[in-house]
């Protein structure tokens, strides 16, 4: 990002119908190659649950049974090991103020589980309902900051939910002098061993401050910069390579902006990216942004470089790559590979995701991700299951391609593997103001060689 300002352009994708209605204050996440969307607000609060198939460019409405969440808005959703975790966003009432609103959706079984109410005598051991908070994943926990309770005011609580034990822990309740203080409508991302929190609404005042929570030292620090975005609320942020992208948002009761800012973690500097919008595009507020590609898979264990750093730290951790029946290997592996860290630091297990290039205005192409596997083997191995699917056990990206070539030769196929493509795509889903059409808008921005 040195030198000339990069120019970006939002392009519209037109998914096939049926599609979700347009909305804002919804929650989205990408898990195993699919985009999941829950709730939000149109004219009223919504409780519909959708999955976007990035390969087919199709929306599918999923079952939201009585075990699932109710109408939610301004809630959060994160993903961890094949489960989606939705927190907060319930309609304000005396009942919901004392409730811990956490639901877990198991993608494999397509079932909802609601975390039970905490007994009154231990109510302080878990967070109560709130909206406009932030939620991030670090190692095997979800971290929630801030939010508002309605008439009860704004929170500065900082909570940790451990996925494996399903226990809550209050991390800290800092004073204004030692932390961000009470706020909502802010954003937060995780980069390496830090959580970076930006902007939001504190009282009636929008903020433009940037804070870092250090997971190692368990302490807050205020990052002061000479330039950067103006005070903003209802924006969205995401980690891209060694930077944080912040898009949209604005000042309460006014029109949102369409600014795209990049904060570089190492140099601690901001840069405003130039957007050339050729299509009919309106700035957004209370939207969602998600990323596809190697640049958006940066974690505390891996850099954005491909493929030299895309390896697990320990040689005894392997990937189980499942290839569907009747799928030609040379087609399957002609894609770009990205890795995402899973689990805790001790295991260093990784989950492999495979992506193709964006398909332009018609949509995007991505392949199903695979689950992690820890197997005692010294090389890539192939196993043919009863249903005809092929399972490859690999310990690195290089072995994945080697295995593909090995089995491809056995098939008698001419398998010329295409090189990794240096293209990353930012997705923009929904937001306020609502579109003139009834369907939710999905837009993409290709970053190319940024």
Buried (B, 14 or more C-beta within 10 A) or exposed (E): BEEEEBEBBBBEBEBEEEBBBBBBBBBBBBBBBBBBBBBBBBEEBBBBBBBBBBBEBBBEEBEBEEEBBBBBBBBBBBBBBBBBBBBBBBBBEEEBBEBBBBBBBEBEEEEBBBBEEBEEEEBEEBBBBBBBBBBBBBBBBBBBBBBBBBEEEBBBBBBBBEBEEEEBEEBBEBEEEEBBBBBBBBBBBBBBBBBBBBBBBBEEEBBEBBBBBEBEEEEBBEBEEEEBBEBBBBBBBBBBBBBBBBBBBBBEEEEBBBBBBBBBBEEEBBBEBEBEBEEEBBBBBBBBBBBBBBBBBBBBBBBBEBBEEBBBEEEEBBBBBBBEEEBEBBEBBBBBBBBBBBBBEEBBBBBBBBBBBBBEEEBBBBBBBBBBBBEEEEEBBBEEEEEEBBBBBBBBBBBBBBBBBBBBEEEEBEBEBEEBBBBBBBBBBBBBEBBEEEBBBBBBBBBEEB
